Amino acid sequence: MAKKFDVKALDSIFDEVMDKMERSKQDIFVISEQSRQSYEDMKNELQEVRTNIARVIKTGDLLEEKTRAARRRLAEVSQFFNSFTESQVRQAYEQANELQVKLSINRSEEKQYRQKRDSLQRRLQSLLQTIERAEYLVNRLNVTMNYLTSDLEKVDEAEDNVKLKQDYSLRIIEAQEEERKRLSREIHDGPAQMMANVLLRSDLIDRTFREKGPELAFKEITSLKEMVRDALTEVRRIIYDLRPMALDDLGLVPTLKKYIDTTEEYNKGTRMNFQSTGKEVRLPSNYETAIFRLVQEAITNAVRHGKASEIDVNVEWLEKQVTIIVKDNGSGFDKSIVKSQSFGLMGMKERIELINGDFIINSSLGNGTVLMFIIPLTLDS
């Protein structure tokens, strides 16, 4: 009798455990679905914010062009002060000041949108972690319940993840890119804005000194203005090299085009051409970042090592893959010698492998270089 009672007691305990596990699984599933709905709503809100950022950036670029033109006009008025009426001088200064105020308001609006975007991205990441954790727990419960009911011997085999190595490596790259973004924001909101204000202030000082007539002081201030302009340009170049903020907001193709235009401006004597064919699609952030860095490294090598005078970048969007071709007319290199010793090429090879792509090199001494990156579009983009 005791043996029979023990068996029934064990069966009762087992049924109770299974029932609690089933109820827990349902509760976790409800949390997962609620989080998923919140995630979708927040993702739509984030898309709206990104649209606003793109609009503000476009407006800011136009304002920046107008501000530069107004500053040139102001410099002309200051240089030939006696050739202009008081009304013309006042109008030049007022227009420059008004445009600077509008540009500052635009930058402030952009900053607010970026802060909201960053907050939404953090909340989305938290929700995504909740969803992933819920799915993980449900899967564990299913595996455990299946094990208990069917007496499986190897539960661990059901949890094998063939993408573990890839995901781990992508997380490392993501952490590096987050650090670049942090540095970019700090420099953009600090030194770059301060230098812009110093430049505007120097115009007013320039006029004051001209009215008093110390020619030497005027020359020193003019020189100072040039130095500030150069420093401001360099800071903005560093910001862009650290992390192109437009990548998250505008997408891969517009960011590549802007980067190539900027790089061509910095490298006089090197002509750069960019072309994108086919229907562009947005890829996951890690993939867009990896592709951007591949093109950036290829262009840097062509300019710095290949001394190229012409660089062509072609992006071809196909149904199942995107192909990026970077071609230059530089000095080229011997693949058998350089490939195993170049950290740049090794870095490109590692990046392309992490996104399951292919990397093709065609180069020889004196005949330029062609780099081809082929990335499959079998992603959940």
C-alpha positions in Angstrom: 0.0 0.0 0.0 2.8 2.4 0.9 4.4 1.8 -2.5 1.2 2.6 -4.3 0.6 5.7 -2.3 4.1 6.9 -3.1 3.6 6.5 -6.8 0.3 8.5 -6.7 2.0 11.2 -4.6 4.8 11.5 -7.1 2.3 11.6 -10.0 0.4 14.3 -8.3 3.5 16.4 -7.6 4.6 15.9 -11.2 1.2 17.0 -12.6 1.3 20.0 -10.3 4.7 21.0 -11.5 3.7 20.6 -15.1 0.6 22.7 -14.6 2.5 25.5 -12.9 5.1 25.4 -15.7 2.3 25.6 -18.3 0.7 28.6 -16.5 4.0 30.3 -16.2 4.6 29.8 -19.9 1.3 31.4 -20.7 2.1 34.4 -18.5 5.4 34.8 -20.1 3.8 34.6 -23.5 1.3 37.4 -22.6 4.2 39.6 -21.4 6.0 38.9 -24.7 3.0 39.8 -26.8 2.4 43.1 -24.9 6.1 44.0 -25.2 6.0 43.2 -28.9 3.0 45.5 -29.4 4.7 48.3 -27.5 7.8 47.7 -29.6 5.9 48.1 -32.8 4.3 51.3 -31.6 7.6 52.7 -30.4 9.3 51.7 -33.7 6.7 53.7 -35.6 7.3 56.7 -33.4 11.1 56.3 -33.9 10.5 56.3 -37.7 8.6 59.6 -37.4 11.4 61.1 -35.3 14.0 60.0 -37.9 11.9 61.6 -40.6 11.9 64.9 -38.6 15.7 64.6 -38.1 16.2 64.2 -41.9 14.0 67.2 -42.5 15.9 69.3 -39.9 19.3 68.2 -41.3 18.2 69.2 -44.8 17.0 72.6 -43.6 20.3 73.0 -41.6 22.4 72.3 -44.6 20.6 75.0 -46.5 20.9 77.5 -43.6 24.6 76.7 -43.4 25.1 77.5 -47.1 23.2 80.8 -46.7 25.2 81.6 -43.5 28.5 81.0 -45.3 27.3 83.3 -48.1 26.3 86.0 -45.6 29.7 85.7 -43.9 31.4 86.2 -47.3 29.3 89.2 -47.9 30.1 90.5 -44.4 33.8 90.0 -45.0 33.5 91.9 -48.3 31.7 94.8 -46.6 34.3 94.9 -43.8 37.2 94.8 -46.2 35.8 97.6 -48.4 33.9 99.4 -45.6 34.2 102.9 -47.2 32.7 101.7 -50.5 29.3 100.8 -48.9 26.5 102.9 -47.4 25.7 102.6 -43.7 22.4 100.9 -44.7 24.3 98.2 -46.7 26.7 97.6 -43.8 23.9 97.3 -41.3 22.0 95.0 -43.6 25.0 92.7 -44.1 25.5 92.4 -40.3 21.9 91.9 -39.6 21.5 89.3 -42.2 24.6 87.4 -41.0 23.3 87.6 -37.4 19.8 86.5 -38.3 21.0 83.5 -40.3 23.3 82.5 -37.4 20.4 82.7 -35.0 18.2 80.5 -37.3 21.1 78.0 -37.7 21.5 77.9 -33.9 17.8 77.2 -33.5 18.0 74.5 -36.1 20.9 72.9 -34.4 19.0 73.0 -31.1 16.0 71.4 -32.7 18.2 68.7 -34.3 19.8 68.0 -30.9 16.3 67.6 -29.3 15.2 65.2 -32.0 18.4 63.3 -31.6 18.0 63.0 -27.9 14.5 61.8 -28.4 15.7 59.3 -31.0 18.4 58.0 -28.6 15.9 57.7 -25.8 13.5 55.7 -28.1 16.3 53.5 -29.2 17.3 52.7 -25.7 13.7 51.9 -24.8 13.4 49.8 -27.9 16.5 47.9 -27.0 15.1 47.3 -23.5 11.8 46.0 -25.0 13.7 43.9 -27.4 15.7 42.4 -24.6 12.4 41.7 -22.7 11.0 40.0 -25.8 14.1 37.9 -26.4 14.2 36.9 -22.7 10.6 35.9 -22.8 11.1 33.8 -25.9 14.2 32.3 -24.4 12.3 31.3 -21.2 9.4 29.9 -23.2 11.8 27.9 -25.3 13.5 26.6 -22.1 10.2 25.7 -20.6 9.2 23.9 -23.7 12.4 22.0 -23.8 12.2 21.2 -20.1 8.6 20.0 -20.3 9.4 18.0 -23.4 12.3 16.4 -21.5 10.2 15.6 -18.5 7.4 14.1 -20.5 9.4 12.2 -23.1 12.5 11.4 -21.0 14.9 12.9 -23.5 18.6 12.5 -22.6 20.1 15.5 -24.3 18.3 18.7 -23.7 21.3 20.9 -24.5 21.3 19.8 -28.1 18.0 21.6 -28.6 19.5 24.9 -27.6 22.5 24.9 -29.9 22.9 28.3 -31.7 24.8 28.2 -34.9 25.0 32.0 -35.0 26.7 32.3 -31.6 30.1 33.3 -33.0 28.7 35.7 -35.5 26.4 37.5 -32.9 29.3 37.8 -30.4 31.5 39.4 -33.0 28.7 41.8 -34.2 28.2 42.8 -30.6 31.8 43.8 -30.3 31.5 46.0 -33.4 28.3 47.5 -32.1 30.0 48.5 -28.9 32.8 50.1 -30.9 30.3 52.0 -33.0 28.4 53.2 -29.9 31.6 54.7 -28.5 32.3 56.5 -31.8 28.8 58.0 -31.7 29.3 59.2 -28.2 32.6 60.9 -29.0 31.0 62.4 -32.1 28.1 64.0 -30.2 30.4 65.4 -27.5 32.7 67.1 -30.1 29.8 68.3 -32.1 27.9 69.9 -29.2 31.1 71.3 -27.6 34.2 72.5 -29.6 32.5 72.8 -33.0 29.8 75.2 -31.7 32.3 77.2 -29.7 34.5 77.7 -32.7 31.5 78.8 -34.8 30.7 81.4 -32.2 34.3 82.6 -32.1 34.3 83.0 -35.9 31.2 85.2 -35.8 32.6 87.2 -33.0 35.9 87.8 -34.9 33.9 89.5 -37.6 32.7 92.1 -35.2 36.2 92.5 -33.7 37.5 92.9 -37.3 35.2 95.9 -37.9 36.1 97.5 -34.6 39.8 97.3 -35.3 39.4 98.6 -38.8 37.5 101.7 -37.6 40.4 102.4 -35.2 42.9 101.8 -37.9 45.7 99.5 -36.5 46.7 97.7 -39.7 48.9 95.1 -38.0 46.1 94.1 -35.6 43.8 93.7 -38.5 46.2 91.3 -40.2 46.6 89.3 -37.0 42.8 89.0 -36.6 42.4 88.0 -40.2 45.0 85.3 -39.7 43.2 84.2 -36.5 39.9 83.9 -38.5 41.6 81.6 -41.0 43.0 79.5 -38.2 39.6 79.2 -36.6 38.1 78.2 -39.9 40.7 75.5 -40.4 40.2 74.2 -36.9 36.4 74.2 -37.3 36.8 72.3 -40.6 39.1 69.8 -39.0 36.8 69.2 -36.0 33.9 68.5 -38.3 36.0 66.2 -40.4 37.0 64.3 -37.2 33.3 64.1 -36.2 32.4 62.7 -39.6 35.2 60.1 -39.6 34.3 59.0 -36.1 30.7 58.3 -36.9 28.5 59.7 -39.7 25.3 60.6 -37.7 23.3 60.7 -41.0 23.8 57.0 -41.3 21.0 56.1 -38.9 18.7 58.9 -40.2 19.2 59.0 -43.9 20.4 55.5 -44.7 23.4 54.0 -46.4 23.3 55.6 -49.9 22.8 59.3 -48.9 25.5 58.9 -46.2 28.0 57.4 -48.7 27.3 60.1 -51.2 27.8 62.8 -48.5 31.0 61.1 -47.3 32.4 60.8 -50.8 31.6 64.5 -51.6 33.2 65.6 -48.3 36.3 63.4 -48.9 36.7 64.8 -52.5 36.6 68.3 -51.1 39.4 67.5 -48.6 41.6 65.8 -51.2 42.1 68.3 -54.0 43.2 66.6 -57.2 41.3 63.4 -56.6 38.0 63.1 -58.5 35.5 60.8 -56.9 32.3 59.4 -58.6 29.4 57.7 -56.8 26.5 55.8 -58.4 23.7 53.7 -56.9 21.5 51.6 -59.1 18.4 49.6 -58.2 16.0 49.9 -55.3 17.7 50.7 -52.1 16.6 48.9 -48.9 17.4 49.7 -45.3 19.6 47.1 -43.6 20.1 46.4 -39.9 22.3 49.1 -38.3 25.3 46.8 -37.9 25.2 45.8 -41.5 24.9 49.4 -42.8 27.8 50.4 -40.5 29.9 47.5 -41.7 29.3 48.4 -45.4 30.0 52.1 -44.8 33.3 51.2 -43.0 34.3 48.9 -45.9 33.9 51.7 -48.5 35.6 54.2 -46.1 38.6 51.9 -45.7 38.8 51.3 -49.5 38.7 55.0 -50.3 41.3 55.8 -47.6 43.7 53.1 -49.0 43.2 54.4 -52.6 44.0 58.0 -51.6 46.7 57.4 -49.0 48.6 54.4 -50.4 47.5 54.2 -54.1 47.8 58.0 -54.7 44.8 57.7 -57.0 43.5 60.7 -58.9 40.1 59.1 -59.7 37.9 56.8 -57.6 34.6 55.2 -58.7 32.2 53.8 -56.1 29.2 51.9 -57.5 26.4 50.3 -55.4 24.2 47.8 -57.2 21.0 46.7 -55.5 19.8 43.4 -56.8 16.9 41.2 -55.6 19.0 39.0 -53.4 22.2 40.9 -52.9 23.9 44.3 -52.9 27.2 44.7 -54.6 29.7 47.5 -53.9 32.5 48.1 -56.3 35.3 50.5 -55.5 37.7 51.2 -58.4 40.7 53.5 -58.5 43.5 54.3 -61.0 46.2 54.4 -58.3 49.5 52.5 -58.1 48.0 49.2 -57.3 49.8 46.5 -55.4 51.1 42.9 -55.6 48.3 40.8 -53.9 50.6 38.0 -53.0 52.8 40.4 -50.9 50.4 42.9 -49.5 47.3 40.9 -48.7 48.9 39.0 -45.9 50.5 42.0 -44.4 47.9 44.7 -44.7 45.8 45.3 -41.6 43.3 47.4 -43.7 42.6 44.4 -46.0 42.5 42.1 -43.1 39.9 44.3 -41.4 37.8 44.5 -44.5 37.9 40.7 -44.8 36.8 40.3 -41.2 34.0 42.8 -41.6 32.6 41.2 -44.8 32.8 37.7 -43.2 30.7 38.9 -40.2 27.8 39.9 -42.5 28.2 36.6 -44.6 29.5 38.5 -47.6 32.2 37.9 -50.2 35.3 40.0 -50.8 37.1 40.1 -54.2 40.3 41.9 -54.9 41.7 42.6 -58.3 45.0 44.6 -58.3 48.5 44.7 -59.8 51.4 47.1 -59.7 50.7 50.1 -61.9 47.2 49.1 -62.9 45.0 50.4 -60.0 42.8 48.4 -57.7 39.2 47.1 -57.9 37.6 45.9 -54.7 34.2 44.2 -54.8 32.0 43.5 -51.8 29.0 41.2 -52.2 26.4 41.2 -49.4 23.4 38.9 -49.4 20.0 40.5 -48.8 18.6 37.4 -47.0 18.2 39.6 -43.9 15.3 40.7 -41.8 15.9 44.4 -42.8 
